[in-house]
Amino acid sequence: QVQLVESGGGLVQAGGSLRLSCAASGSIFSFTAMGWYRQAPGKQRELVAVTTRGGTTNYADSVKGRFTISRDNAQNTVYLQMNGLKPEDTAVYYCNARRLGTSPYWGQGTQVTVSS
């Protein structure tokens, strides 16, 4: 059973930075893609950033140039560096991992709150 554990959320002022971590219980190399999603109150969950096993990355337009996703295969961890945070980035952030032929895996989420 795969477990994803997020950490690094918190309260920060607008313009500040946070780094989220997602630690997997097994080798992340087995995942075809890993990513971060977020869900704000009253809104649908949305993709923030994704990285594939081949090294490709993609970002939501709203975070391009501010957020960076990276992975450390040796540590079985995926990171989301968030700079220039805005109040509209406030949400619960979820780690996601995908393998071919299985349902996606989700972490429990970590709250990010950006004050104006």
Salt bridges, closest charged atoms under 4 A:
GLU46 OE2 - ARG38 NE 2.72
ASP61 OD1 - LYS64 NZ 3.09
ASP89 OD1 - ARG38 NH1 2.94
ASP89 OD2 - ARG66 NH1 2.76
